Amino acid sequence: MIWTIFRIGWLHLKRDRVALLLTFALPIVFFSIFAVVFSDLDTDHLEALEAVLVLEDEGTTGERFAALLEQEPALLTHRLETGDGRALREIAAEQVQERLVDVGIVVPSGFADRLSDSSSEAPAVQVLADSSNPLAGELASGILNAVTVRLTFEELGMIDEASGGEALDSPFSFETIDVVGDDEDKSAVAFLSAGIGVMFLLFAVSGRSGILIDEKESGVLRRVLASKLSLGQLLLGHWLFLAALGFLQVTVMFVWGWAAFGLDLWTAKHLTGFVIMTAVSAAAAAAFGLFLASLCRTRIQLAGVSAVVILVMSALGGSMFPRYLMPEGLKKLGLLTFNAWALDGYQKVFWYETGLADLKPQVLVLVAVTLVFLLATRMLASRLVRDS
């Protein structure tokens, strides 16, 4: 009897080819994504950091330090020499804020005094970084440590001999300055809440979108369409409900983030940006959920397909781990997902605090996604009517 129950379970799975495929495909897909991301997180495969250099020390030592930085393969250094009347370090900080470069490096005047007098209070070399990408600041500091050790050997006429495999400490000091977030005013909630919110938004609307399949199986769909209601009106009604539900769910989550974790939500700029991004994100997610429901024939298929698609999109789009950890190829692939555009918009609002006009690319893409999926759903839903 036990063996009979086992056979019945296997036959049910075998008959549903989609469920059978997803049972074994999902682990392979996720393994592949995580393997590609984290296999590149070693010193032999890390991509070079892009840095802007401000050299305030104009002596020969400073020039030699700049030359060594430009020779460093792990750092793509662009020297900033002229500005538009502003301080060069201010321009460098702005480039980091706008994510034009990964880090800024400021070599202050008099930093080389440490070579002639080890007890001098020489100013620290500053690393201008974005704390939403802590890896960049840490890597830049490590590279600077190695380069300044080489500089010390050269300037003092010493031979850079092996140190028994141990890393040498630089005589120079370094200071990492966060030019985007302020630890006293921002918490990680501002950066991470978007990823969690978008992923669960997709799960919520995809689950509720199964109402189309329920209406078909119960015969309600044919009876409703026999009235004056058209198929397009029915789909728009479901889409509006799912979009409103998604908007409410994300709002509740962000309000909880404000109440429990201090998320800065109620400033005019943040609140307006939040409403805009949540509206277009919920609209796109609702259209996507209806598309999946019209694509699947049964609730079981919808549950399996939506789980695989949403989890893969969340992994590639940055909901599960930051996209700065990904190799360049996966970053570009992530732009094909709904998550990446929604996350970029939320992060512009709550982390980078850019103007509302800067949300235009994200808003336009999400509106386009909404229209495309609604049109595709309308075309596929005709099959539901024939099958009902």
PEZIRA-V916475 format. One record per pair of residues at least 24 apart in sequence whose ideal C-beta (glycine too) atoms are under 7 Angstrom apart, sorted by the first residue. I is the first residue (numbers start at 1). J is the second residue. Records with the same first field share a line. If there is no record, write none. Layout:
I->J, J
This chain:
16->300
18->301, 304, 305
19->300, 301, 304
22->304, 305, 308
25->308
26->308
29->308, 312
30->311, 315
33->315, 316
36->327, 330
37->325, 326, 330
40->327
41->325
47->327, 328
48->73, 74, 75, 76
49->74, 75, 76, 102, 103, 136, 139, 140
50->76, 101, 102
51->75, 76, 77, 101, 102, 103, 104, 105, 140
52->78, 80, 92, 95, 101, 104
53->77, 78, 79, 80, 105
54->80, 88, 89, 92, 104, 105, 106, 107
55->79, 107
56->106, 107, 108, 109
57->107, 108, 109, 110, 111, 112
59->112
61->112, 115, 155
62->107, 112
64->151, 154
65->107, 151
68->147, 150, 151
69->147
72->143, 147
74->143
75->143
92->128
93->128, 179
96->128, 129, 130, 179
97->179, 180, 352
102->136
103->127, 128, 129, 136, 137, 140
104->128
105->140
111->172
114->171, 172
115->152, 155, 156
118->171
124->173, 174, 175
125->172, 174
126->175, 177
127->174, 175, 176, 177
128->177, 179
129->176, 177, 178
130->179, 180
131->178, 180, 181
132->180, 181, 191, 351
133->324
135->324
137->176
141->174, 176
144->174
145->170
148->172
180->351, 352
181->351
187->261, 262
189->257, 261, 263
190->263, 264, 350, 351
191->347, 351
193->254, 257, 263
194->343, 346, 347
195->318, 319, 343
197->250, 253, 254
198->281, 319, 339, 342, 343
199->314, 319, 339
201->246, 249, 250, 281, 282, 285
202->285, 310
203->310
204->245, 246, 249
205->242, 245, 246, 285, 286, 289
206->289, 292, 306, 310
208->242, 245
209->242, 289, 290, 292, 293
210->293, 299, 302
211->238
212->238, 290, 293, 294, 384
213->293, 296, 298, 299, 302
216->384, 387, 388
219->388
221->384, 385, 388
222->388
225->385
231->381, 385
232->378
235->290, 377, 378, 381
238->290
239->286, 287, 290, 374
242->286, 289, 290
243->282, 283, 286
246->282, 285, 286
247->278, 279, 282
250->278, 282
251->278
269->353
270->349, 350
272->356
273->349, 356, 359
274->349
276->356, 359, 363
277->342, 345, 346, 349, 359
280->363, 366, 367
281->342, 366
283->370
284->338, 366, 369, 370
285->338
287->370, 373, 374, 377
288->338, 373
290->377
291->373, 376, 377
294->377, 380, 381, 384
295->380
313->337, 338, 339
314->339
317->343
318->343
319->343
338->369
341->365, 366
342->366
